[in-house]
């Protein structure tokens, strides 16, 4: 990449950041304080709430959580941060009845995204929803359709869409710097923290039945409770869906990919058996129309030969290979002895969570689209969900995007939608 190209990109990024930071001159109505509700006051929920307050012009007016300790702790912290204590609720429906709300942040585990999301739209509210968009593909489709009906601003938490490194890689590839991209490899290898998986009574502060909600009611253990629900099949659905989704979204965004037409997966529980319920080792081959994308993860603590590449994407082109990480990218030109090129980045240069929240708040104020539209967020979410369906059925699956179906594979098609536990009702009960 030439110095001038990099300078031009950074100038564009700076301009975009100025908009995201809220520095344009708004009208009086656009300057007013936005009242936000927070549904799910765990780690990411509070990170989103802090980002909203740091962005300015906001107030967290209400918080909802099924754990009374979370509720108390979050209200205490927000009281100090904004000098006003938010109202607290156990039930999201009660929070949504509060008058004066402009938008809500949904940061529950994904099996609890669809119902409050659709209910918030019906109340006329804008939404910042953490990824993945939904637990199953039919939920996600129902959410997209509801957002279309109600015409509200929706931002989904794919924060890496704000990454300067990813933006520069896209520009480099689009300019032909890597030549034709022939294959893409994405991976995140790390050591998963695990807790006691032994079934036991939940904490007195936690309504476990309500936490499980529309999903199956499984026995409580510290391993499937707060935070660690990510590696539980019935809630977080595993590492690919929880964390790998960011890099799959990055692949799609950088290369302009739609959804895969064919998916094959292989892996299993080889080290963390009896501790987690999703694969600790997984490879998924996604066939997109333009290029194949291969996902790999290993989460049981093997030492990396090169830790710098344990989290990122390799784009293999016929002129060069490009590696993109959260805050760095590297070009390896083809040819013996060719020098690698690495533009200098520091992770502290960009707070991606803050930038993403600022972009949402800008969209709420201006009624202009945010950077992550819900239909595109659905495609990234559904892509990784297809990967898990391929793994769970031990089959190659084909995706018919026009029909939104998996043809010729009844076992896989059945996993497009999970039956809800009564009394909750799936938002797309007409799906098959």
C-alpha positions in Angstrom: 0.0 0.0 0.0 1.4 3.4 -0.9 1.7 6.2 1.6 -0.8 8.4 -0.3 -3.4 5.6 -0.4 -3.0 5.1 3.4 -3.2 8.8 3.9 -6.4 9.1 1.8 -8.0 6.2 3.8 -7.1 7.7 7.1 -8.6 11.0 6.0 -11.8 9.2 5.1 -11.8 7.3 8.4 -11.3 10.5 10.3 -14.2 12.1 8.5 -16.4 9.1 9.3 -15.2 9.1 12.9 -16.2 12.8 13.2 -19.7 11.9 12.2 -19.7 8.9 14.5 -18.5 11.0 17.4 -21.5 13.3 17.1 -19.7 16.4 16.1 -21.9 17.5 13.1 -24.2 20.3 13.8 -27.7 18.9 14.7 -30.9 20.7 15.0 -32.4 21.3 18.4 -34.5 18.1 18.4 -31.5 16.1 17.5 -29.5 17.5 20.4 -31.9 16.3 23.1 -30.8 13.6 25.5 -31.8 10.1 24.3 -33.4 7.9 26.9 -32.2 4.3 26.6 -33.3 1.0 28.2 -30.9 -1.8 28.8 -32.2 -5.4 28.6 -29.5 -7.7 30.0 -27.1 -6.1 32.5 -24.2 -8.6 32.3 -20.7 -7.9 31.1 -21.5 -6.9 27.5 -24.7 -5.1 28.5 -22.9 -2.8 30.9 -20.1 -2.4 28.3 -22.7 -1.1 25.8 -24.3 1.1 28.5 -20.9 2.7 29.3 -20.2 3.2 25.6 -23.6 5.0 25.2 -22.8 7.3 28.2 -19.3 7.9 26.9 -20.7 8.9 23.5 -22.7 11.6 25.2 -26.2 12.9 24.9 -27.7 9.8 26.5 -29.2 8.6 29.7 -29.8 5.0 30.7 -33.3 5.4 32.0 -34.1 1.8 32.8 -32.4 -1.6 33.3 -33.8 -5.1 33.1 -32.3 -8.4 34.3 -33.5 -11.7 35.7 -30.7 -11.7 38.3 -31.4 -9.3 41.1 -27.7 -8.9 41.9 -26.9 -7.9 38.4 -29.8 -5.5 38.5 -28.6 -3.9 41.8 -25.0 -3.7 40.7 -25.7 -2.2 37.3 -28.1 0.4 38.8 -25.5 1.4 41.4 -22.8 1.8 38.7 -25.1 3.8 36.4 -26.2 6.0 39.2 -22.6 7.0 39.8 -21.8 7.4 36.0 -24.8 9.6 35.1 -25.8 11.0 38.5 -29.3 9.5 38.1 -30.5 6.1 39.1 -32.2 4.1 36.3 -35.5 2.4 37.0 -35.1 -1.4 37.4 -37.2 -4.2 36.1 -37.1 -8.0 36.1 -39.3 -8.4 33.1 -38.5 -6.8 29.7 -42.2 -6.2 29.0 -42.4 -4.0 32.1 -39.4 -2.0 31.0 -40.9 -1.5 27.5 -44.0 0.0 29.1 -41.8 2.9 30.5 -42.8 6.2 28.8 -40.2 8.4 27.3 -37.8 5.7 26.0 -36.1 6.3 22.6 -34.2 3.1 22.2 -33.2 -0.1 23.9 -29.9 -2.1 24.1 -30.5 -5.9 24.0 -27.5 -7.7 25.5 -29.1 -10.9 26.8 -27.8 -14.4 25.7 -29.0 -14.9 22.1 -31.8 -17.3 23.0 -33.5 -14.2 24.6 -32.9 -11.8 21.6 -35.9 -12.4 19.4 -38.9 -11.8 21.8 -37.8 -8.5 23.4 -36.5 -7.3 20.0 -39.8 -7.7 18.3 -41.7 -6.3 21.3 -39.4 -3.2 21.3 -40.2 -2.6 17.6 -43.9 -2.9 18.4 -43.4 -0.1 21.0 -41.8 2.1 18.3 -38.3 1.9 19.8 -34.9 1.8 18.0 -32.6 -1.1 18.9 -29.0 -1.8 19.5 -28.8 -5.6 19.6 -25.7 -7.6 20.4 -24.6 -10.4 18.0 -25.5 -13.1 17.1 -28.8 -11.6 15.9 -30.8 -14.7 17.0 -30.5 -18.2 18.3 -32.0 -19.9 15.2 -32.4 -18.9 11.6 -36.2 -18.7 11.7 -36.0 -16.3 14.6 -33.6 -14.1 12.7 -35.8 -14.0 9.6 -38.8 -13.0 11.8 -36.7 -10.2 13.3 -35.7 -8.9 9.9 -39.3 -8.9 8.7 -40.4 -7.2 11.9 -37.8 -4.5 11.5 -38.9 -3.9 7.9 -42.6 -3.6 9.0 -41.8 -1.1 11.8 -39.1 1.0 10.1 -37.0 1.6 13.2 -33.2 2.1 13.4 -31.5 -1.2 14.2 -27.8 -1.7 14.8 -26.4 -5.2 15.4 -23.2 -5.6 17.5 -20.6 -6.4 14.8 -18.2 -4.0 16.2 -15.3 -5.0 13.9 -17.1 -3.2 11.1 -15.5 -0.2 12.7 -12.0 -1.6 12.5 -9.5 0.6 10.5 -7.5 -2.5 9.8 -10.5 -4.3 8.2 -11.3 -1.1 6.2 -7.8 -0.8 4.9 -7.7 -4.5 3.9 -10.9 -4.1 2.0 -9.5 -1.1 0.2 -6.3 -3.0 -0.6 -8.1 -6.1 -1.9 -10.6 -4.0 -3.9 -7.8 -2.2 -5.6 -6.3 -5.5 -6.8 -3.3 -5.4 -4.5 -3.7 -9.1 -3.6 -4.9 -10.2 -7.1 -7.7 -12.7 -7.3 -8.7 -14.0 -3.9 -8.6 -17.8 -4.2 -9.3 -18.9 -0.6 -9.9 -17.4 2.8 -9.0 -18.9 6.2 -10.5 -17.5 9.4 -9.6 -18.7 12.9 -9.7 -17.9 16.6 -7.7 -20.2 18.8 -7.7 -19.5 22.5 -7.9 -21.1 25.9 -11.5 -21.3 27.0 -12.1 -20.6 30.7 -14.4 -23.3 32.2 -16.1 -23.6 35.6 -17.7 -26.3 37.6 -20.2 -28.2 35.3 -21.8 -30.1 38.1 -25.6 -29.5 38.4 -26.4 -27.5 41.5 -29.0 -25.0 42.7 -28.8 -21.6 41.0 -27.9 -18.5 43.1 -30.8 -17.1 45.1 -30.6 -13.9 43.1 -31.1 -15.7 39.7 -34.5 -16.7 38.3 -33.1 -19.7 36.4 -36.4 -20.7 34.9 -36.8 -17.3 33.4 -33.1 -17.2 32.3 -33.7 -20.4 30.3 -36.9 -18.8 29.0 -38.0 -20.1 25.5 -35.0 -22.5 25.3 -34.9 -25.9 27.1 -34.7 -25.7 30.8 -31.4 -27.4 31.6 -29.9 -28.0 35.0 -28.0 -25.0 36.4 -24.2 -25.1 36.9 -21.6 -22.3 37.0 -20.5 -23.6 33.6 -23.8 -22.8 31.9 -24.7 -19.7 33.9 -23.4 -16.1 33.5 -20.6 -15.6 30.9 -20.0 -19.3 30.2 -23.4 -19.8 28.5 -21.4 -19.0 25.3 -20.2 -22.6 25.1 -23.5 -24.2 26.0 -25.4 -25.6 23.1 -28.9 -24.4 24.2 -27.9 -20.8 24.7 -24.7 -19.5 23.1 -24.3 -22.4 20.7 -20.5 -22.4 20.8 -17.4 -20.6 19.8 -18.1 -20.2 16.1 -21.5 -18.6 16.8 -20.3 -16.5 19.7 -16.9 -15.2 18.7 -16.1 -16.6 15.3 -19.1 -14.8 13.9 -17.1 -11.6 14.0 -14.5 -12.9 11.6 -17.1 -14.5 9.3 -18.8 -11.2 9.2 -15.4 -9.6 8.4 -14.9 -12.0 5.5 -18.4 -11.2 4.1 -17.9 -7.5 4.6 -14.4 -7.2 3.1 -15.2 -9.4 0.1 -18.9 -8.5 -0.4 -20.1 -12.0 0.1 -23.8 -13.0 0.4 -24.4 -16.4 2.0 -22.7 -19.7 1.4 -24.4 -22.2 -1.0 -22.8 -25.3 0.6 -21.4 -26.0 4.1 -19.5 -28.9 5.5 -18.2 -29.2 9.1 -16.1 -31.6 11.1 -14.9 -31.5 14.7 -15.8 -32.6 18.2 -15.2 -32.5 21.9 -11.7 -33.9 22.4 -10.3 -32.1 25.5 -13.2 -30.3 27.2 -15.6 -33.3 27.1 -18.0 -33.3 30.0 -17.2 -29.6 30.7 -18.9 -27.9 27.6 -21.5 -29.0 25.1 -20.2 -27.5 21.9 -17.1 -28.5 19.9 -13.7 -27.5 21.3 -12.2 -28.3 17.9 -14.0 -27.4 14.7 -13.4 -26.9 11.0 -16.2 -25.6 8.7 -15.9 -25.2 4.9 -18.2 -22.5 3.6 -18.7 -22.4 -0.2 -19.5 -18.9 -1.2 -20.1 -18.0 -4.8 -16.9 -15.9 -5.0 -14.5 -17.9 -2.8 -14.4 -20.7 -0.2 -14.0 -19.6 3.4 -12.6 -22.1 5.9 -13.2 -21.6 9.6 -11.1 -23.2 12.3 -11.0 -23.0 16.1 -9.3 -24.8 18.9 -10.2 -23.6 22.4 -8.4 -26.1 24.7 -5.1 -24.3 25.3 -2.5 -25.7 22.9 0.5 -23.4 22.5 0.5 -21.4 19.3 3.5 -21.5 16.9 2.6 -17.9 16.0 0.2 -16.3 18.6 0.0 -13.2 16.5 -2.2 -15.0 13.9 -4.4 -17.0 16.4 -7.1 -14.4 15.9 -7.7 -13.2 12.3 -8.3 -13.8 8.6 -6.0 -14.9 5.9 -6.9 -13.8 2.4 -4.9 -15.9 -0.1 -4.6 -14.1 -3.5 -2.7 -14.9 -6.6 -0.5 -11.8 -6.1 -0.2 -11.7 -2.3 -1.5 -13.1 1.0 -3.1 -10.7 3.4 -3.6 -11.3 7.1 -6.2 -9.1 8.9 -6.4 -9.0 12.7 -8.4 -6.8 15.1 -5.9 -3.9 14.9 -3.2 -4.9 12.4 -2.8 -6.3 8.8 0.1 -7.7 6.9 0.8 -8.2 3.2 3.0 -11.1 2.1 3.7 -10.7 -1.6 4.3 -13.8 -3.7 7.8 -14.5 -4.7 10.9 -15.8 -3.0 12.5 -13.3 -0.7 9.6 -10.7 -1.0 9.4 -8.5 2.1 6.2 -8.5 4.2 4.6 -5.2 4.6 2.8 -4.2 7.8 1.2 -0.8 8.3 1.6 0.4 11.9 -1.5 0.1 14.1 -2.1 0.3 17.8 -5.2 -1.3 19.3 -5.8 1.7 21.4 -6.2 3.8 18.3 -9.8 2.7 17.9 -12.4 1.7 20.6 -14.5 -0.4 18.3 -17.4 -0.8 20.8 -17.6 3.0 21.3 -17.4 3.7 17.6 -20.2 1.2 16.9 -22.4 2.7 19.6 -21.7 6.2 18.4 -22.7 5.1 14.9 -26.0 3.8 16.3 -26.7 7.0 18.2 -25.9 9.0 15.1 -28.4 6.9 13.2 -31.1 7.4 15.9 -30.6 11.2 15.8 -30.4 11.6 12.0 -32.7 8.7 11.0 -29.9 7.7 8.5 -28.9 4.0 8.3 -26.3 2.6 10.7 -23.3 0.7 9.5 -24.7 -2.7 10.2 -28.1 -3.2 8.7 -30.2 -6.0 10.1 -30.6 -8.0 6.9 -26.8 -8.1 6.5 -26.4 -9.0 10.2 -28.9 -11.8 9.6 -26.7 -13.2 6.7 -23.6 -13.4 9.0 -25.6 -14.9 11.8 -27.3 -17.5 9.6 -24.0 -18.4 8.0 -22.4 -19.5 11.3 -25.7 -21.2 12.3 -25.6 -23.2 9.0 -22.1 -24.2 10.1 -23.4 -25.6 13.4 -26.3 -27.4 11.6 -23.7 -29.1 9.3 -21.7 -30.1 12.3 -24.7 -31.3 14.4 -26.1 -33.4 11.5 -22.7 -34.6 10.3 -23.7 -33.8 6.8 -23.0 -31.4 3.9 -25.8 -29.0 3.6 -26.9 -26.8 0.7 -28.5 -23.4 1.3 -31.2 -22.1 -1.0 -31.1 -18.4 -0.2 -34.1 -17.5 -2.3 -36.4 -20.0 -0.6 -34.6 -19.7 2.8 -34.5 -23.5 3.0 -32.1 -26.4 3.2 -33.3 -28.7 0.4 -32.9 -32.5 0.4 -31.8 -32.8 4.0 -34.8 -33.1 6.4 -32.6 -33.5 9.5 -30.7 -30.3 8.8 -33.9 -28.4 7.7 -35.5 -29.3 11.1 -32.7 -27.4 12.9 -33.6 -24.1 11.1 -36.0 -23.5 14.0 -36.0 -24.7 17.6 -39.4 -25.3 19.3 -40.0 -22.9 22.1 -40.7 -24.0 25.6 -44.2 -23.1 26.8 -45.6 -20.6 27.5 -43.3 -18.7 25.1 -44.2 -18.8 21.4 -41.7 -18.7 18.6 -42.0 -15.5 16.5 -42.3 -17.6 13.3 -44.6 -20.5 14.1 -45.4 -20.8 10.4 -41.8 -21.9 9.6 -41.1 -25.5 8.9 
